[in-house]
Amino acid sequence: MKHLSALNHYFWKYKWRLIIGIVFVISSNFFAVLAPRITGLLVGYIQQRTTGVHPTANSSGMAWTNSLFASLFSASQPLFRIVTITCLLILLFAILRGIFMFFMRQTIIVMSRHIEYDQKNEIYRHYQSLHAGFFSTHATGDLMNRIAEDVSRVRMYTGPALMYLINLITLIGFCLYNMFSRDFSLSLIVLAPLPILALTIYRVNSIINHKSEEIQQLLSDMTTQAQETYSGIRVIKSFVQETGMFRAFQKSSEAYQQAGIGLSKVEAIYFPSMSLMIGISILITILAGSDKAIQDPGAVGTIVEFVIYINLLTFPVSAIGWTASMIQRAAASQKRINEFLTIIPSISNQSDIQPIPAGAEWNWNNVSFTYPHTGIHALSQINFTIQPGEKILILGKTGSGKTTLAQLMMRMYDPTDGAIYLGGISLQQIQLEQLRSAIGYVQQDVVLFSDTIEANISFGCKEKPASARIEAAARLAGVHDDIMGFPNGYQTRVGERGITLSGGQKQRVSIARALMSVPQYLLLDDCLSAVDTATEAAIANNLNEWLGERTLIFITHRIITALSFSQIMVLDNGHIIEKGNHDELMKKGGYYAKLYQRQLLLAGSSCE
């Protein structure tokens, strides 16, 4: 239950809805308990008129109802008229109760929808603030399940469970007050099963809580498995693994089914047990009341009143289990939500923020980096400087640390040792939004959204750009002709992760997206690997004209001959093994020179 305390700030935010809702709950239950009281008075009055036996006097806390009844009817009025007016009065109480119940739902249930909306936004916003390493160690399906299924279960607590909890507390309170005020000893006898009921609820709730946590974890596993299946459907079909994947999902689904059935069995025993306890209370009321009526004929009205009170308590008492079950499930879900909400992003804006100075240069000072979740040493003692307007080529084999270097520049991670400076200011002192807005980054793993090509190209723009500007960026990236070849042109929807486009088309669309922001620094991470040589040369020529005084950092595993680089660095196992311009590295005869000669030979053989 302590996990649900994280919701208190929401209740404070919507305190007036909650307070007014509680008033409506109390009002509806006030009119609910008037009915048995008036009925008891009517039975006593009829008994007095027909048999001459006076109702047993009592010190009821609702003595004003006696006065109300006495003022409405006189002994001279016909009995039928008294019964009719009393029935209409009870009907009026029922209508008033229904009206207040309507407003009760309109306040508390609507409040829960507002909380659900706020909580989903809070979780989504927090997900976006978390560092890149978090998403490397947590499955997408689990993240989705927590923001969808877990939040829905929490809403069942902030809405229905809370409403019914307040309702049953007030209704039980009203009923117990009236019952003990009417007849203390009979109330003790009638309510004897309640301690057994309380122990049952305590025991079963522990079981429900444990099973709820297990079910939510299994559901997350299923969601993750399904998400990975849909994302990798081409691989699954290519390797003819549909049956194998189905069996794996079926196994997870069976585990979820068994856990759900186990919880249903507990609830199947629980809820009938509640009804049994209520039935026993009614039976005790009739037995004890009959004995009391024999000894005191004037107590018949009290007995009738008690039977109605017990029937009135049937739903709230039986709802204790259902409400407790919802609360326990919500607690289990909120615990899972809190696990992520309490994570403090390791990459965030510092207090001493400074703006990026104009014409800023990059300085890497003994930078080393080790991935925290794997322990892999990606970079070691990296030192270099990039002057404004330079074109830099960072070359290396797969796994040499090239992408890690790009992610450190974007501050997706912070260096384990050393520091990176931009214009003499540590990256940690630059506002994240300003830093990343200044860099046009094209990732190695291209990600497009399930939207139109136009929307994907203009993704980084705060306001919708003109079509001419989007087209200009597409031309620079060498993808305009491809786009115009589609039936819907720039309005073509690309599907999930750009699945309808080829690898080269996705890369060029992502380049156009980076160019749209007109960045001060252009960081390209192996983003021409899926295009042919002629297209690569065309894009390179376009970039040469577009760059002007902007800085280019080109990361790749092969030499780009169509661009002239002022500085070339070769990475290997996280170390810079060569650094210089083209002529200097060719004279050294090292890795760069050998790779360049190999590419020339391959180019020559392909021409033949």
MARGUZA-544796 format. One record per residue (C-alpha): residue number from 1; x, y, z. Coordinates in Angstrom, 3 decimals. Layout:
PT resi       px       py       pz
PT  NUM        X        Y        Z
...
# end
This chain:
PT resi       px       py       pz
PT    1    0.000    0.000    0.000
PT    2    2.934    2.373    0.598
PT    3    3.580    2.442   -3.148
PT    4    0.202    4.140   -3.710
PT    5    1.354    7.133   -1.662
PT    6    3.079    8.312   -4.858
PT    7   -0.413    9.270   -6.080
PT    8   -1.086   11.701   -3.238
PT    9    0.042   14.740   -5.232
PT   10   -2.618   13.911   -7.819
PT   11   -5.295   13.764   -5.128
PT   12   -4.101   17.144   -3.888
PT   13   -4.267   18.545   -7.411
PT   14   -7.884   17.417   -7.764
PT   15   -8.777   17.867   -4.097
PT   16  -11.989   19.774   -4.770
PT   17  -13.343   17.065   -7.049
PT   18  -12.462   14.512   -4.382
PT   19  -13.979   16.516   -1.517
PT   20  -17.198   17.219   -3.410
PT   21  -17.339   13.566   -4.443
PT   22  -17.045   12.480   -0.801
PT   23  -19.915   14.852    0.083
PT   24  -22.035   13.227   -2.623
PT   25  -21.132    9.746   -1.311
PT   26  -22.143   10.689    2.236
PT   27  -25.363   12.295    0.992
PT   28  -26.378    9.254   -1.059
PT   29  -25.776    6.900    1.869
PT   30  -27.621    9.208    4.263
PT   31  -30.774    8.786    2.205
PT   32  -30.068    5.053    1.857
PT   33  -30.245    4.436    5.619
PT   34  -33.429    6.481    6.014
PT   35  -35.426    3.786    4.231
PT   36  -34.983    0.995    6.853
PT   37  -35.549    3.506    9.647
PT   38  -38.844    4.739    8.162
PT   39  -39.861    1.153    7.375
PT   40  -39.260    0.116   10.994
PT   41  -41.363    3.018   12.227
PT   42  -44.145    2.123    9.792
PT   43  -44.191   -1.527   10.899
PT   44  -44.303   -0.418   14.548
PT   45  -47.105    2.039   13.791
PT   46  -49.131   -0.597   11.908
PT   47  -48.589   -3.037   14.777
PT   48  -49.821   -0.430   17.233
PT   49  -52.922    0.369   15.145
PT   50  -53.852   -3.262   14.533
PT   51  -52.873   -5.023   17.763
PT   52  -52.523   -2.216   20.271
PT   53  -48.913   -3.201   21.043
PT   54  -46.702   -0.125   21.371
PT   55  -43.259   -0.205   19.713
PT   56  -40.320   -0.673   22.038
PT   57  -38.808    2.669   23.028
PT   58  -35.219    3.295   21.965
PT   59  -32.549    5.935   22.154
PT   60  -31.851    6.014   18.455
PT   61  -29.354    8.577   17.220
PT   62  -31.887    9.319   14.486
PT   63  -34.678   10.214   16.914
PT   64  -35.635   13.076   14.617
PT   65  -37.155   10.493   12.263
PT   66  -39.621    9.573   15.022
PT   67  -40.679   13.199   15.252
PT   68  -40.916   13.461   11.464
PT   69  -43.094   10.353   11.309
PT   70  -45.314   11.547   14.148
PT   71  -45.769   14.987   12.578
PT   72  -46.752   13.546    9.202
PT   73  -49.391   11.168   10.481
PT   74  -52.074   11.325   13.146
PT   75  -53.983    8.488   14.696
PT   76  -57.138    9.598   12.898
PT   77  -55.684    9.157    9.408
PT   78  -56.575    5.991    7.444
PT   79  -53.935    3.276    7.644
PT   80  -53.857    2.838    3.873
PT   81  -53.079    6.549    3.414
PT   82  -50.244    6.314    5.935
PT   83  -48.738    3.295    4.192
PT   84  -49.044    4.961    0.755
PT   85  -47.399    8.224    1.843
PT   86  -44.613    6.307    3.632
PT   87  -43.913    4.264    0.490
PT   88  -43.777    7.478   -1.569
PT   89  -41.399    8.930    0.992
PT   90  -39.128    5.875    0.709
PT   91  -39.291    6.212   -3.095
PT   92  -38.274    9.877   -2.772
PT   93  -35.285    8.865   -0.641
PT   94  -34.293    6.304   -3.290
PT   95  -34.502    8.935   -6.055
PT   96  -32.421   11.391   -4.043
PT   97  -29.889    8.655   -3.354
PT   98  -29.703    7.877   -7.075
PT   99  -29.145   11.549   -7.949
PT  100  -26.293   11.852   -5.468
PT  101  -24.801    8.572   -6.724
PT  102  -24.827   10.025  -10.255
PT  103  -22.929   13.119   -9.104
PT  104  -20.653   10.883   -7.021
PT  105  -19.529    9.089  -10.174
PT  106  -19.285   12.326  -12.147
PT  107  -16.786   13.704   -9.649
PT  108  -14.668   10.753   -8.468
PT  109  -14.631    8.668  -11.669
PT  110  -13.962   11.744  -13.819
PT  111  -11.186   12.666  -11.370
PT  112   -9.605    9.252  -11.967
PT  113   -9.604    9.880  -15.727
PT  114   -7.786   13.160  -15.178
PT  115   -5.240   11.377  -12.973
PT  116   -4.797    8.657  -15.599
PT  117   -4.142   11.332  -18.226
PT  118   -1.621   13.139  -16.003
PT  119    0.131    9.935  -14.964
PT  120    0.587    8.689  -18.517
PT  121    2.029   12.055  -19.488
PT  122    4.321   12.005  -16.452
PT  123    5.625    8.531  -17.293
PT  124    6.078    9.354  -20.982
PT  125    7.889   12.585  -20.136
PT  126   10.114   10.715  -17.667
PT  127   10.896    8.036  -20.255
PT  128   12.102   10.753  -22.609
PT  129   14.340   12.283  -19.944
PT  130   16.118    9.004  -19.174
PT  131   19.592    8.381  -20.537
PT  132   20.340    6.150  -23.514
PT  133   21.792    3.411  -21.316
PT  134   18.409    2.902  -19.668
PT  135   16.808    1.864  -22.961
PT  136   19.679   -0.517  -23.644
PT  137   18.816   -2.545  -20.542
PT  138   14.997   -2.415  -20.555
PT  139   12.681   -4.091  -23.038
PT  140   10.341   -1.918  -25.088
PT  141    7.384   -4.184  -24.363
PT  142    7.894   -3.776  -20.621
PT  143    8.025    0.020  -20.966
PT  144    4.809   -0.043  -22.987
PT  145    3.060   -2.300  -20.501
PT  146    3.867   -0.006  -17.584
PT  147    2.486    3.071  -19.303
PT  148   -0.624    1.249  -20.543
PT  149   -1.754   -1.739  -18.475
PT  150   -0.204   -0.683  -15.167
PT  151   -1.611    2.843  -15.385
PT  152   -5.047    1.404  -16.209
PT  153   -4.929   -0.716  -13.072
PT  154   -3.880    2.276  -11.004
PT  155   -6.872    4.172  -12.415
PT  156   -9.124    1.457  -11.045
PT  157   -7.824    2.482   -7.621
PT  158   -8.072    6.258   -8.074
PT  159  -11.601    5.852   -9.451
PT  160  -13.845    2.837   -8.760
PT  161  -11.876    1.386   -5.829
PT  162  -11.621    4.736   -4.040
PT  163  -15.273    5.529   -4.699
PT  164  -16.482    2.162   -3.436
PT  165  -14.119    2.321   -0.475
PT  166  -15.529    5.677    0.636
PT  167  -19.034    4.428   -0.125
PT  168  -18.752    1.250    1.923
PT  169  -17.064    3.041    4.829
PT  170  -19.835    5.646    5.062
PT  171  -22.652    3.179    4.464
PT  172  -21.295    0.674    6.969
PT  173  -20.723    3.538    9.405
PT  174  -24.306    4.800    9.061
PT  175  -25.744    1.299    9.369
PT  176  -23.645    0.346   12.402
PT  177  -24.489    3.615   14.140
PT  178  -28.214    3.107   13.632
PT  179  -28.102   -0.581   14.549
PT  180  -26.202   -0.051   17.803
PT  181  -28.407    2.928   18.628
PT  182  -31.517    0.798   18.152
PT  183  -30.420   -2.367   19.950
PT  184  -26.855   -2.824   21.173
PT  185  -27.096   -6.514   22.168
PT  186  -28.894   -7.570   18.964
PT  187  -26.272   -5.695   16.910
PT  188  -23.456   -7.647   18.550
PT  189  -25.177  -10.927   17.730
PT  190  -25.991   -9.989   14.132
PT  191  -22.509   -8.664   13.355
PT  192  -20.642  -11.597   14.940
PT  193  -19.418  -12.975   11.551
PT  194  -17.603   -9.709   10.718
PT  195  -14.316  -10.525   12.587
PT  196  -14.114  -13.770   10.595
PT  197  -14.751  -11.725    7.474
PT  198  -11.914   -9.321    8.363
PT  199   -9.429  -12.170    8.859
PT  200  -10.494  -13.724    5.559
PT  201   -9.993  -10.428    3.738
PT  202   -6.521   -9.960    5.252
PT  203   -5.401  -13.436    4.275
PT  204   -6.819  -13.413    0.762
PT  205   -5.484   -9.926    0.000
PT  206   -1.928  -11.127    0.612
PT  207   -2.460  -13.919   -1.913
PT  208   -4.078  -11.534   -4.429
PT  209   -1.187   -9.058   -4.128
PT  210    1.435  -11.721   -4.791
PT  211   -0.462  -13.150   -7.755
PT  212   -1.121   -9.663   -9.182
PT  213    2.606   -8.855   -9.250
PT  214    3.303  -12.190  -10.937
PT  215    0.596  -11.593  -13.551
PT  216    1.860   -8.095  -14.391
PT  217    5.409   -9.364  -14.885
PT  218    4.188  -12.176  -17.152
PT  219    2.119   -9.673  -19.133
PT  220    5.215   -7.500  -19.615
PT  221    7.120  -10.522  -20.890
PT  222    4.324  -11.315  -23.360
PT  223    4.163   -7.715  -24.566
PT  224    7.933   -7.640  -25.077
PT  225    7.859  -10.910  -26.986
PT  226    5.008   -9.736  -29.216
PT  227    6.701   -6.377  -29.886
PT  228    9.964   -8.065  -30.871
PT  229    8.065  -10.460  -33.134
PT  230    6.304   -7.669  -34.995
PT  231    9.516   -5.620  -35.326
PT  232   11.516   -8.604  -36.566
PT  233    8.840  -10.239  -38.704
PT  234   11.051  -10.161  -41.820
PT  235   13.833  -12.036  -40.053
PT  236   11.346  -14.566  -38.669
PT  237    9.909  -15.224  -42.115
PT  238   13.346  -15.351  -43.731
PT  239   14.467  -18.098  -41.354
PT  240   11.057  -19.837  -41.411
PT  241   10.701  -19.530  -37.638
PT  242    6.986  -18.708  -37.469
PT  243    6.212  -21.994  -35.741
PT  244    9.096  -21.674  -33.280
PT  245    8.154  -18.121  -32.347
PT  246    4.518  -19.123  -31.963
PT  247    5.496  -21.927  -29.602
PT  248    7.600  -19.542  -27.525
PT  249    4.716  -17.055  -27.329
PT  250    2.283  -19.859  -26.587
PT  251    4.472  -20.928  -23.676
PT  252    4.489  -17.393  -22.261
PT  253    0.760  -17.096  -22.866
PT  254    0.144  -20.373  -21.067
PT  255    2.123  -19.169  -18.037
PT  256    0.057  -15.969  -18.021
PT  257   -3.139  -18.008  -18.378
PT  258   -2.246  -20.277  -15.450
PT  259   -1.391  -17.300  -13.249
PT  260   -4.666  -15.616  -14.208
PT  261   -6.651  -18.781  -13.509
PT  262   -4.923  -19.075  -10.139
PT  263   -6.001  -15.545   -9.241
PT  264   -9.527  -16.226  -10.499
PT  265   -9.736  -19.325   -8.290
PT  266   -8.821  -17.277   -5.245
PT  267  -11.434  -14.672   -6.142
PT  268  -13.977  -17.417   -6.965
PT  269  -13.678  -18.686   -3.397
PT  270  -13.434  -15.214   -1.911
PT  271  -16.578  -13.556   -3.239
PT  272  -19.005  -16.412   -2.454
PT  273  -17.496  -16.487    1.038
PT  274  -18.517  -12.860    1.452
PT  275  -22.079  -13.720    0.418
PT  276  -22.066  -16.651    2.844
PT  277  -21.082  -14.372    5.706
PT  278  -23.886  -11.962    4.774
PT  279  -26.354  -14.835    4.561
PT  280  -25.294  -16.080    7.989
PT  281  -25.768  -12.566    9.382
PT  282  -29.310  -12.423    7.958
PT  283  -30.073  -15.864    9.369
PT  284  -28.745  -14.825   12.784
PT  285  -30.827  -11.649   12.583
PT  286  -33.997  -13.636   11.911
PT  287  -33.284  -16.234   14.625
PT  288  -32.233  -13.743   17.292
PT  289  -34.969  -11.325   16.240
PT  290  -37.665  -13.983   16.403
PT  291  -36.656  -14.863   19.946
PT  292  -36.621  -11.196   20.883
PT  293  -40.030  -10.620   19.247
PT  294  -41.504  -13.485   21.224
PT  295  -40.274  -11.930   24.448
PT  296  -41.089   -8.351   23.366
PT  297  -43.814   -8.091   20.672
PT  298  -43.072   -4.370   20.396
PT  299  -39.643   -5.123   18.892
PT  300  -41.046   -6.378   15.556
PT  301  -40.326   -3.024   13.863
PT  302  -36.722   -3.163   15.095
PT  303  -36.307   -6.687   13.702
PT  304  -37.630   -5.622   10.287
PT  305  -35.314   -2.621   10.373
PT  306  -32.296   -4.839   11.171
PT  307  -33.084   -7.241    8.325
PT  308  -33.127   -4.307    5.881
PT  309  -29.853   -2.975    7.334
PT  310  -28.223   -6.370    6.791
PT  311  -29.494   -6.475    3.206
PT  312  -28.248   -2.938    2.740
PT  313  -24.824   -4.077    3.948
PT  314  -24.745   -7.002    1.503
PT  315  -23.164   -5.090   -1.393
PT  316  -20.625   -2.979    0.535
PT  317  -19.420   -5.945    2.585
PT  318  -19.163   -8.190   -0.467
PT  319  -17.468   -5.295   -2.299
PT  320  -14.751   -5.206    0.356
PT  321  -13.058   -8.104   -1.365
PT  322  -13.461   -6.651   -4.839
PT  323  -12.246   -3.237   -3.693
PT  324   -9.334   -4.753   -1.798
PT  325   -8.446   -6.780   -4.879
PT  326   -8.382   -3.642   -7.053
PT  327   -6.285   -1.798   -4.481
PT  328   -3.800   -4.664   -4.247
PT  329   -3.517   -4.877   -8.018
PT  330   -3.068   -1.115   -8.220
PT  331   -0.367   -1.276   -5.534
PT  332    1.480   -3.954   -7.505
PT  333    1.222   -1.863  -10.690
PT  334    2.210    1.377   -8.965
PT  335    5.241   -0.373   -7.523
PT  336    6.336   -1.228  -11.071
PT  337    5.694    2.350  -12.194
PT  338    7.620    3.772   -9.232
PT  339   10.623    1.617  -10.117
PT  340   11.100    3.735  -13.249
PT  341    9.829    7.088  -11.955
PT  342   12.391    7.025   -9.154
PT  343   15.273    6.565  -11.604
PT  344   17.228    9.815  -11.804
PT  345   18.495   10.485  -15.353
PT  346   22.283   10.322  -15.400
PT  347   22.325   12.783  -18.306
PT  348   20.621   16.065  -17.417
PT  349   21.125   19.816  -17.419
PT  350   23.451   21.131  -14.729
PT  351   22.810   24.207  -12.635
PT  352   25.679   26.243  -14.171
PT  353   24.426   26.305  -17.782
PT  354   26.420   28.328  -20.299
PT  355   25.603   29.119  -23.956
PT  356   27.683   27.758  -26.824
PT  357   29.987   30.578  -28.011
PT  358   30.059   31.492  -31.692
PT  359   32.730   29.686  -33.720
PT  360   33.245   27.078  -31.011
PT  361   35.853   24.345  -31.439
PT  362   35.693   20.790  -30.112
PT  363   38.365   19.564  -27.677
PT  364   38.606   15.976  -26.471
PT  365   40.867   15.734  -23.442
PT  366   41.942   12.172  -22.461
PT  367   38.415   10.842  -22.954
PT  368   37.743    7.247  -21.986
PT  369   34.392    5.498  -21.842
PT  370   33.152    2.165  -20.523
PT  371   29.538    1.073  -21.029
PT  372   28.065    0.733  -17.519
PT  373   25.651   -2.104  -18.325
PT  374   28.176   -4.339  -20.157
PT  375   31.591   -3.246  -18.887
PT  376   32.883   -2.924  -22.477
PT  377   35.786   -0.441  -22.787
PT  378   34.726    1.433  -25.919
PT  379   37.156    4.380  -25.906
PT  380   40.495    4.963  -24.211
PT  381   42.542    8.174  -23.883
PT  382   41.046    9.981  -26.886
PT  383   42.588   13.393  -27.621
PT  384   41.840   15.612  -30.620
PT  385   40.652   19.091  -31.598
PT  386   38.156   20.092  -34.302
PT  387   38.345   23.661  -35.504
PT  388   35.210   25.498  -36.706
PT  389   34.451   24.775  -40.359
PT  390   36.690   21.688  -40.541
PT  391   35.719   18.498  -42.322
PT  392   36.770   15.518  -40.209
PT  393   36.773   11.860  -41.212
PT  394   36.702    9.288  -38.404
PT  395   37.562    5.895  -39.787
PT  396   37.583    2.446  -38.224
PT  397   36.458   -1.131  -38.317
PT  398   33.233   -2.368  -36.728
PT  399   33.541   -2.227  -32.942
PT  400   36.382    0.283  -32.962
PT  401   34.349    2.865  -30.977
PT  402   33.162    5.176  -33.784
PT  403   29.470    5.234  -32.802
PT  404   30.381    5.619  -29.129
PT  405   32.362    8.697  -30.048
PT  406   29.301   10.144  -31.829
PT  407   27.048    9.421  -28.856
PT  408   29.491   11.159  -26.518
PT  409   29.437   14.214  -28.774
PT  410   25.627   14.224  -28.573
PT  411   25.938   13.635  -24.813
PT  412   23.850   10.499  -24.875
PT  413   26.483    9.357  -22.381
PT  414   29.086   11.176  -20.306
PT  415   32.753   10.105  -20.463
PT  416   33.944    7.713  -17.784
PT  417   37.229    9.669  -17.627
PT  418   38.416   12.877  -19.203
PT  419   36.251   15.684  -20.566
PT  420   34.830   17.021  -23.823
PT  421   34.806   20.789  -24.404
PT  422   32.910   22.877  -26.932
PT  423   34.211   26.405  -27.172
PT  424   36.156   25.847  -23.940
PT  425   32.983   24.857  -22.075
PT  426   32.441   21.322  -20.789
PT  427   29.510   19.605  -22.494
PT  428   28.004   19.066  -19.030
PT  429   27.674   22.856  -18.665
PT  430   25.812   23.262  -21.966
PT  431   22.045   22.916  -22.048
PT  432   21.155   19.583  -23.637
PT  433   18.543   21.096  -25.944
PT  434   21.006   23.720  -27.198
PT  435   23.811   21.194  -27.712
PT  436   21.683   18.709  -29.625
PT  437   19.980   21.442  -31.649
PT  438   23.407   22.633  -32.778
PT  439   24.283   19.165  -34.122
PT  440   22.607   17.546  -37.112
PT  441   23.019   13.877  -36.220
PT  442   22.362   11.011  -38.615
PT  443   22.592    7.718  -36.793
PT  444   23.972    4.477  -38.107
PT  445   20.742    2.722  -37.149
PT  446   18.221    4.792  -39.092
PT  447   14.859    5.254  -37.391
PT  448   11.862    6.678  -39.260
PT  449    8.429    7.125  -37.742
PT  450    5.154    5.665  -39.002
PT  451    4.178    8.855  -40.797
PT  452    4.588   10.577  -44.153
PT  453    7.971   11.239  -45.723
PT  454    7.312   14.968  -45.351
PT  455    6.619   14.583  -41.613
PT  456    9.803   12.529  -41.147
PT  457   11.986   15.079  -42.939
PT  458   10.514   17.993  -40.953
PT  459   10.562   16.056  -37.665
PT  460   13.129   18.297  -35.949
PT  461   11.377   21.566  -36.863
PT  462    9.415   23.342  -34.124
PT  463    7.027   24.824  -36.683
PT  464    5.795   23.273  -39.904
PT  465    8.265   24.321  -42.640
PT  466    7.379   25.317  -46.190
PT  467    7.194   22.522  -48.756
PT  468    9.952   24.174  -50.779
PT  469   12.314   23.946  -47.825
PT  470   11.542   20.249  -47.323
PT  471   12.099   19.616  -51.015
PT  472   15.416   21.484  -50.915
PT  473   16.658   19.279  -48.047
PT  474   15.566   16.163  -49.937
PT  475   17.462   17.311  -53.033
PT  476   20.613   17.878  -50.985
PT  477   20.265   14.332  -49.601
PT  478   19.749   12.928  -53.105
PT  479   16.351   11.443  -52.335
PT  480   13.956   13.882  -54.050
PT  481   13.692   11.879  -57.288
PT  482   12.984    8.677  -55.359
PT  483   10.229   10.399  -53.391
PT  484    8.585   11.809  -56.523
PT  485    8.546    8.284  -57.927
PT  486    6.077    7.243  -55.217
PT  487    2.348    7.616  -56.054
PT  488    1.781   10.045  -53.171
PT  489    5.141   11.783  -53.298
PT  490    6.054   13.464  -50.016
PT  491    2.735   12.341  -48.513
PT  492    3.738    8.667  -48.816
PT  493    3.503    6.892  -45.473
PT  494    6.678    4.957  -44.699
PT  495    5.280    2.373  -42.268
PT  496    6.825    1.299  -38.968
PT  497   10.517    2.294  -38.797
PT  498   10.361    3.149  -42.525
PT  499    9.769   -0.464  -43.537
PT  500    8.350    0.493  -46.958
PT  501   11.586    2.243  -47.987
PT  502   14.864    0.673  -49.050
PT  503   17.942    0.949  -46.839
PT  504   19.465    3.663  -49.009
PT  505   16.220    5.636  -49.142
PT  506   15.886    5.540  -45.352
PT  507   19.459    6.783  -44.950
PT  508   18.927    9.679  -47.351
PT  509   15.610   10.679  -45.751
PT  510   17.392   10.750  -42.383
PT  511   20.141   12.962  -43.899
PT  512   17.463   15.340  -45.206
PT  513   15.934   15.405  -41.728
PT  514   19.300   16.417  -40.220
PT  515   19.822   19.143  -42.831
PT  516   16.365   20.659  -42.141
PT  517   17.532   22.004  -38.784
PT  518   20.418   23.880  -40.487
PT  519   22.857   22.720  -37.785
PT  520   26.165   24.308  -36.892
PT  521   27.773   20.854  -36.782
PT  522   26.840   17.931  -39.046
PT  523   27.569   14.505  -37.547
PT  524   27.121   11.614  -39.977
PT  525   27.554    8.131  -38.545
PT  526   28.094    5.652  -41.408
PT  527   24.930    6.920  -43.093
PT  528   25.938    6.204  -46.721
PT  529   26.642    2.502  -46.338
PT  530   23.491    1.496  -48.272
PT  531   23.894    3.827  -51.275
PT  532   25.843    3.240  -54.472
PT  533   29.036    5.101  -55.380
PT  534   27.367    7.482  -57.836
PT  535   24.706    8.528  -55.299
PT  536   27.373    8.878  -52.626
PT  537   29.358   11.216  -54.860
PT  538   26.262   13.278  -55.668
PT  539   25.389   13.667  -51.975
PT  540   29.009   14.548  -51.163
PT  541   29.028   17.268  -53.806
PT  542   25.755   18.676  -52.462
PT  543   27.143   18.685  -48.926
PT  544   30.324   20.458  -50.055
PT  545   28.221   23.337  -51.375
PT  546   25.815   23.371  -48.427
PT  547   28.333   23.137  -45.577
PT  548   30.120   26.446  -46.127
PT  549   31.555   27.407  -42.735
PT  550   29.780   24.560  -40.903
PT  551   31.719   21.705  -39.321
PT  552   31.405   18.158  -40.669
PT  553   32.270   15.031  -38.686
PT  554   31.928   12.010  -40.963
PT  555   32.130    8.593  -39.288
PT  556   32.502    5.547  -41.516
PT  557   34.239    2.213  -41.972
PT  558   35.429    3.077  -45.502
PT  559   37.110    6.077  -47.104
PT  560   34.843    8.679  -48.705
PT  561   36.828    9.917  -51.698
PT  562   34.199   12.399  -52.881
PT  563   34.841   14.689  -49.908
PT  564   38.079   16.472  -49.008
PT  565   38.840   16.160  -45.292
PT  566   41.221   18.444  -43.431
PT  567   41.739   15.888  -40.694
PT  568   41.440   12.096  -40.642
PT  569   41.473    9.890  -37.539
PT  570   41.644    6.113  -37.526
PT  571   40.163    4.292  -34.537
PT  572   40.993    0.743  -33.499
PT  573   39.833   -0.928  -30.265
PT  574   38.938    2.428  -28.773
PT  575   42.323    4.068  -29.521
PT  576   43.358    6.614  -32.154
PT  577   46.060    4.773  -34.059
PT  578   46.497    7.288  -36.902
PT  579   45.771   10.994  -37.259
PT  580   46.539   13.526  -40.024
PT  581   45.428   14.592  -43.485
PT  582   45.257   12.357  -46.555
PT  583   48.805   13.005  -47.756
PT  584   50.337   12.519  -44.300
PT  585   48.570    9.210  -43.735
PT  586   49.446    7.921  -47.189
PT  587   53.124    8.576  -46.462
PT  588   52.899    6.582  -43.214
PT  589   51.716    3.497  -45.118
PT  590   49.539    2.354  -42.222
PT  591   45.921    1.260  -41.930
PT  592   44.548    4.254  -43.870
PT  593   46.975    3.873  -46.783
PT  594   46.298    0.141  -47.093
PT  595   42.520    0.677  -46.971
PT  596   42.743    3.438  -49.584
PT  597   44.772    1.252  -51.964
PT  598   42.388   -1.661  -51.442
PT  599   39.421    0.539  -52.309
PT  600   41.172    1.798  -55.438
PT  601   41.795   -1.782  -56.543
PT  602   38.165   -2.725  -55.909
PT  603   36.967    0.354  -57.788
PT  604   39.259   -0.481  -60.707
PT  605   38.128   -4.098  -60.887
PT  606   34.479   -3.069  -60.799
PT  607   35.050   -0.685  -63.733
PT  608   36.509   -3.530  -65.800
# end
